[in-house]
Amino acid sequence: MLQATTKPDTARPRAIALWLFIVAAMILAIVAVGGITRLTESGLSITEWKPISGIIPPLNDTQWQAEFAAYQQIPEYTQINSGMTLAGFKTIFFWEYLHRVLARVIGLVFALPLLWFALRRQIPRGYGWRLVAILALGALQGAIGWWMVKSGLSERTDVSHLRLATHLTTALITLAGTVWTALDLRALHRDRFARPARLLPVATIALLALFVQIILGAFTAGLDAGYAFSSWPLMGDAWFPAGGWHVGWSTARNAIDNPIVVQFIHRWIAFITAAAVIWLAVRSSRIGSSGPGHAIITLVVLQIMLGIATLMSGVQIAVAVAHQVNAALLLIAVTVAAHQVGRRAR
């Protein structure tokens, strides 16, 4: 276990907090790239997982042809993209390659400074295990990413929406954990007797509601449910379209696998989520921390507007990616507000 002393001349909570904020910004960037990768149907363009050698892209025509030939063997190509040219393949390859390279860079940006801080005994006591846990989550995220891709290489023409949701949720849990730890360390820098913030019930409810909505958003993306109806607030000419419920399916299966039901739930759970996070924003503002509260309210309104715009634009890529990135920003704001009310409780 990585651990260090709390002596003022060795522990560097401020430096570690700044490093973690940089990592959080990089996670936000990879969430954006991941959204583009999904929306451009680029995620299956690289059919092998090579954690080390995969950093090197095709460098000549022979290598490009080999990558294209591997892609031509999977169902997505044979059933959907059979007329794709090599130039078209290079476009989708770019986004998946960028996504994988950025993941590797984040891993290095986290692992190498962590080792440096540990060897120099600059990690404050009690934080070594947390940093190792975040590193482990990052490694798990890479494995989940390949597990997700594998689901679309043999029988399906796309990846499993359940695995996609797992991939996105793990990334955002890592993001929230990184921000929370950075905030604890920043507080420790300001007061060397500061204790880690508590996660209060109001914050727990807000975070759980937000993660449920994010999972539903991943289901919506993975099932292409956003294309089912491009009108709002009605779905076509009704609140819920006739025939949208699969009678032969269970309620759970309809809620998870039925694109129409998933879009319907995602639409209206949004307002329950909004109420939960705004409740936290009010609590945060009441203790004199108005910045995160105002940010939450602004981002919630923007998120709802972007969600509606995503539907009504027919899932236009720029709008849909903005919707996903704004969700991550909202998670950061909620994490900050949750931390602040937890600090006050301490």
HELIX and SHEET records of a PDB file:
HELIX    1   1 PRO A   13  LEU A   39  1                                  27    
HELIX    2   2 SER A   53  ILE A   55  5                                   3    
HELIX    3   3 ASP A   61  TYR A   71  1                                  11    
HELIX    4   4 PRO A   75  GLN A   79  1                                   5    
HELIX    5   5 LEU A   86  LEU A  119  1                                  34    
HELIX    6   6 GLY A  128  LYS A  150  1                                  23    
HELIX    7   7 HIS A  161  ARG A  190  1                                  30    
HELIX    8   8 PRO A  201  GLY A  222  1                                  22    
HELIX    9   9 ALA A  225  TYR A  227  5                                   3    
HELIX   10  10 THR A  251  ASP A  257  1                                   7    
HELIX   11  11 PRO A  259  ARG A  286  1                                  28    
HELIX   12  12 SER A  290  MET A  312  1                                  23    
HELIX   13  13 ILE A  317  ALA A  345  1                                  29    
END                                                                             
